[in-house]
């Protein structure tokens, strides 16, 4: 009887200290593994998005770096306006330079056009977007002209970022 009691005690101890904790751990892992796999997939997706954004940022910086250091947005836009015969339709052209942040500055030119044909406006916008310079359309508002329904009145903002060597050194010294 004593041997039976010792055997039951040993079996009970094995069950209590080894088998039951192992079974509980297996159940926990079976619940946690799918959660962790979902988290891993989510992390992989975020990692891919981050890498794509990083590559896009590097390409953007390289494109800005290739731009001529003496490039001025206003004369460039004036020549495009002349090329697309929009001089007679130009009502405003106001440049604004935003202060440098983290080594970059941005020039914004707001252009107001009145009585322009849709075809002319589209050709002008396409010329801006396909040019070699780092200029892009920030905002565009179009409405029908009050006098002629076939003509348009539009206001657009053209943005041109550039690397600011003074801002880059001051931003790097602050880090």
Secondary structure as GFF3:
##gff-version 3
##sequence-region A 1 175
A	DSSP	alpha_helix	2	14	.	.	.	ID=ss1
A	DSSP	pi_helix	15	19	.	.	.	ID=ss2
A	DSSP	alpha_helix	20	66	.	.	.	ID=ss3
A	DSSP	alpha_helix	73	83	.	.	.	ID=ss4
A	DSSP	three_ten_helix	87	89	.	.	.	ID=ss5
A	DSSP	beta_strand	90	101	.	.	.	ID=ss6
A	DSSP	beta_strand	104	116	.	.	.	ID=ss7
A	DSSP	alpha_helix	118	130	.	.	.	ID=ss8
A	DSSP	beta_strand	136	144	.	.	.	ID=ss9
A	DSSP	beta_strand	152	163	.	.	.	ID=ss10
A	DSSP	alpha_helix	165	174	.	.	.	ID=ss11
###
